[in-house]
Amino acid sequence: MPQILSPCPDSPNCVSSLSKDTRHRVEPLRHTLAHEEAFEKLRKIIRAMPRTRITQATPDYLHAEFRTAVFGFIDDLEFATADTPGTIHVRSASRRGYWDLGVNRKRVERILHAFSSMGG
């Protein structure tokens, strides 16, 4: 059974592929790779991003922390296996504050773009 991602709060500092609310909704990662290969590619992309630390990585789940450059605030990024083959759900959220100026959405979009650019 895939790990469930937490729902987004009402504040606009979170995005999730599981959200039904268009304000918080992002597309899940879709791929044609073997499951293990897809997660390894995600780990490689995330490790290359600045001020990032992967805190948990299992075959079906990945959690990373992103620290902002100026104030050192932490954003949480999660990927989890979906019930649908070839789909990985994503959630990115600020731990503190209300508005993130779209940072979490842009981060997810960059990761999804990097993933597709690498083939898969």
SULMOFEN-V990663 format. One record per residue. N is the residue number from 0. RES is the residue in one letter. BURIAL is # if it has 16 or more other C-alpha atoms within 10 Angstrom, else .. Layout:
N;RES;BURIAL + N;RES;BURIAL
This chain:
0;M;. + 1;P;. + 2;Q;. + 3;I;. + 4;L;# + 5;S;. + 6;P;# + 7;C;# + 8;P;. + 9;D;. + 10;S;. + 11;P;# + 12;N;# + 13;C;# + 14;V;# + 15;S;# + 16;S;# + 17;L;# + 18;S;# + 19;K;. + 20;D;. + 21;T;. + 22;R;. + 23;H;# + 24;R;# + 25;V;# + 26;E;# + 27;P;# + 28;L;# + 29;R;# + 30;H;# + 31;T;. + 32;L;. + 33;A;. + 34;H;# + 35;E;. + 36;E;. + 37;A;# + 38;F;# + 39;E;. + 40;K;# + 41;L;# + 42;R;# + 43;K;. + 44;I;# + 45;I;# + 46;R;. + 47;A;. + 48;M;. + 49;P;. + 50;R;. + 51;T;# + 52;R;. + 53;I;# + 54;T;. + 55;Q;. + 56;A;. + 57;T;. + 58;P;. + 59;D;# + 60;Y;# + 61;L;# + 62;H;# + 63;A;# + 64;E;# + 65;F;# + 66;R;# + 67;T;. + 68;A;. + 69;V;. + 70;F;. + 71;G;. + 72;F;. + 73;I;# + 74;D;# + 75;D;# + 76;L;# + 77;E;# + 78;F;# + 79;A;# + 80;T;# + 81;A;# + 82;D;. + 83;T;. + 84;P;. + 85;G;# + 86;T;# + 87;I;# + 88;H;# + 89;V;# + 90;R;# + 91;S;# + 92;A;# + 93;S;# + 94;R;. + 95;R;. + 96;G;. + 97;Y;. + 98;W;. + 99;D;# + 100;L;. + 101;G;. + 102;V;# + 103;N;# + 104;R;# + 105;K;. + 106;R;# + 107;V;# + 108;E;. + 109;R;. + 110;I;# + 111;L;# + 112;H;. + 113;A;. + 114;F;# + 115;S;. + 116;S;. + 117;M;. + 118;G;. + 119;G;.
